[in-house]
Amino acid sequence: MNYEETLEYLYRQLPVFQQVGSAAYKPGLQNSEALDEYFGHPHRKFHTLHIAGTNGKGSVSHLLASILQLNGYKTGLYTSPHLVDFRERIRIDGQMIPRQEVIDFAEKHLAPTLHIHPSFFELTMMMAFDYFARQAVDAAVIEVGLGGRLDSTNIITPDLCVITNISYDHVQMLGHTLPQIAREKAGIIKHGIPVVIGEAQGEVKQVFIDKAREVDAPIFFAEECVHFDSARQSDRGWEFDSPEYPHLFGELGGLCQEKNAATVLTAVARLRELGYRITDQSVYEAFAHVTRLTGLMGRWQQLQASPRLICDTGHNTGGMQYIARQLRNEHYDTLRIVIGMVNDKDISGVLAMLPKEATYYFTRASVPRALPQDKLEALATQTGLKGRSFPTVKEAVTAAQKESRPEDLIFVGGSTFIVADLLQFMPLPQ
């Protein structure tokens, strides 16, 4: 099989969460442990960092991977889902796993492991671990897929754990209250291993304190460890000022990046205490060039200048609160929002946050979980949002572009998969 045929075979043979949702979710570590045994425990052959959280874990993972590779560590990075190419999930020093590696892995290991009945995520996670081990990486940044306690990735014993924040997402599987969700995320905290918490208050904060105390893990709250004297946003990104890192420029846009920056800087301090060699210069360079270093996409990313077109993968109430605030801070003549969502999110909660004065283009992503555009329009109309429906992201974006003046702003989002469809036909600016 060639690369495309291999991926199609994997998608057909194994349940894929991004396609079918909770039907593909297999809580528990039995499958991962069985796969780990079959592959000879590859994750034990390199150091790891474990990153969980509702929002921000992608940005934090890519920033930490950038910092490590700039300090000479051969660095693996495992994230999900992908936007354009499956291989985005598995990188070493920013370079995607070669297509032939994916083909060879499937041909060699899929049949012998089918009796385990792995999910797509479980098997591709093991593809990453096996690849990292064979390529002799020094360290790998491993992003949790869903939750934490029962997530497939929780078989690793990392040097450092990071939990970015807690918001409502995947409530059917993780719990219907923030403390319940926090307890699931806190499941990655392990005995004696330091943990950084990006953002937490009240009962959620206490969940983390209690879990860390239970397993004797040193716990650090980014909000208490890093204090920015100022944080200013421009068209080029953010500039953060702190006593330790004056004039730290970050290219990632969006209001959520202030929290992410504090989380990363707190993690860097902990890594230095653990013996990692990290220079200040590498931190500055990583923040300024994370997209080039790692290939990160879809974080308040501008794809077109006139009219401005910005996309963001924020897809739940926790992420949308920052996007809605950001949109209020932007300057434009008319705000045009291309939006689609999947059917297992708090759709009404997200819609209630969006500006009523915008012109909306309701659409659906090309995945089975996508909410039909006419149903999204009906729900949006109930909350006072006005617009039209389009069957594909391309048609919705094209309509917004045709109706825009140069001073307008087009925002595309609501789902990771909406952004993925956008990037399929709209190339990244060079």
Disulfide bonds with the S-S distance in Angstrom:
none
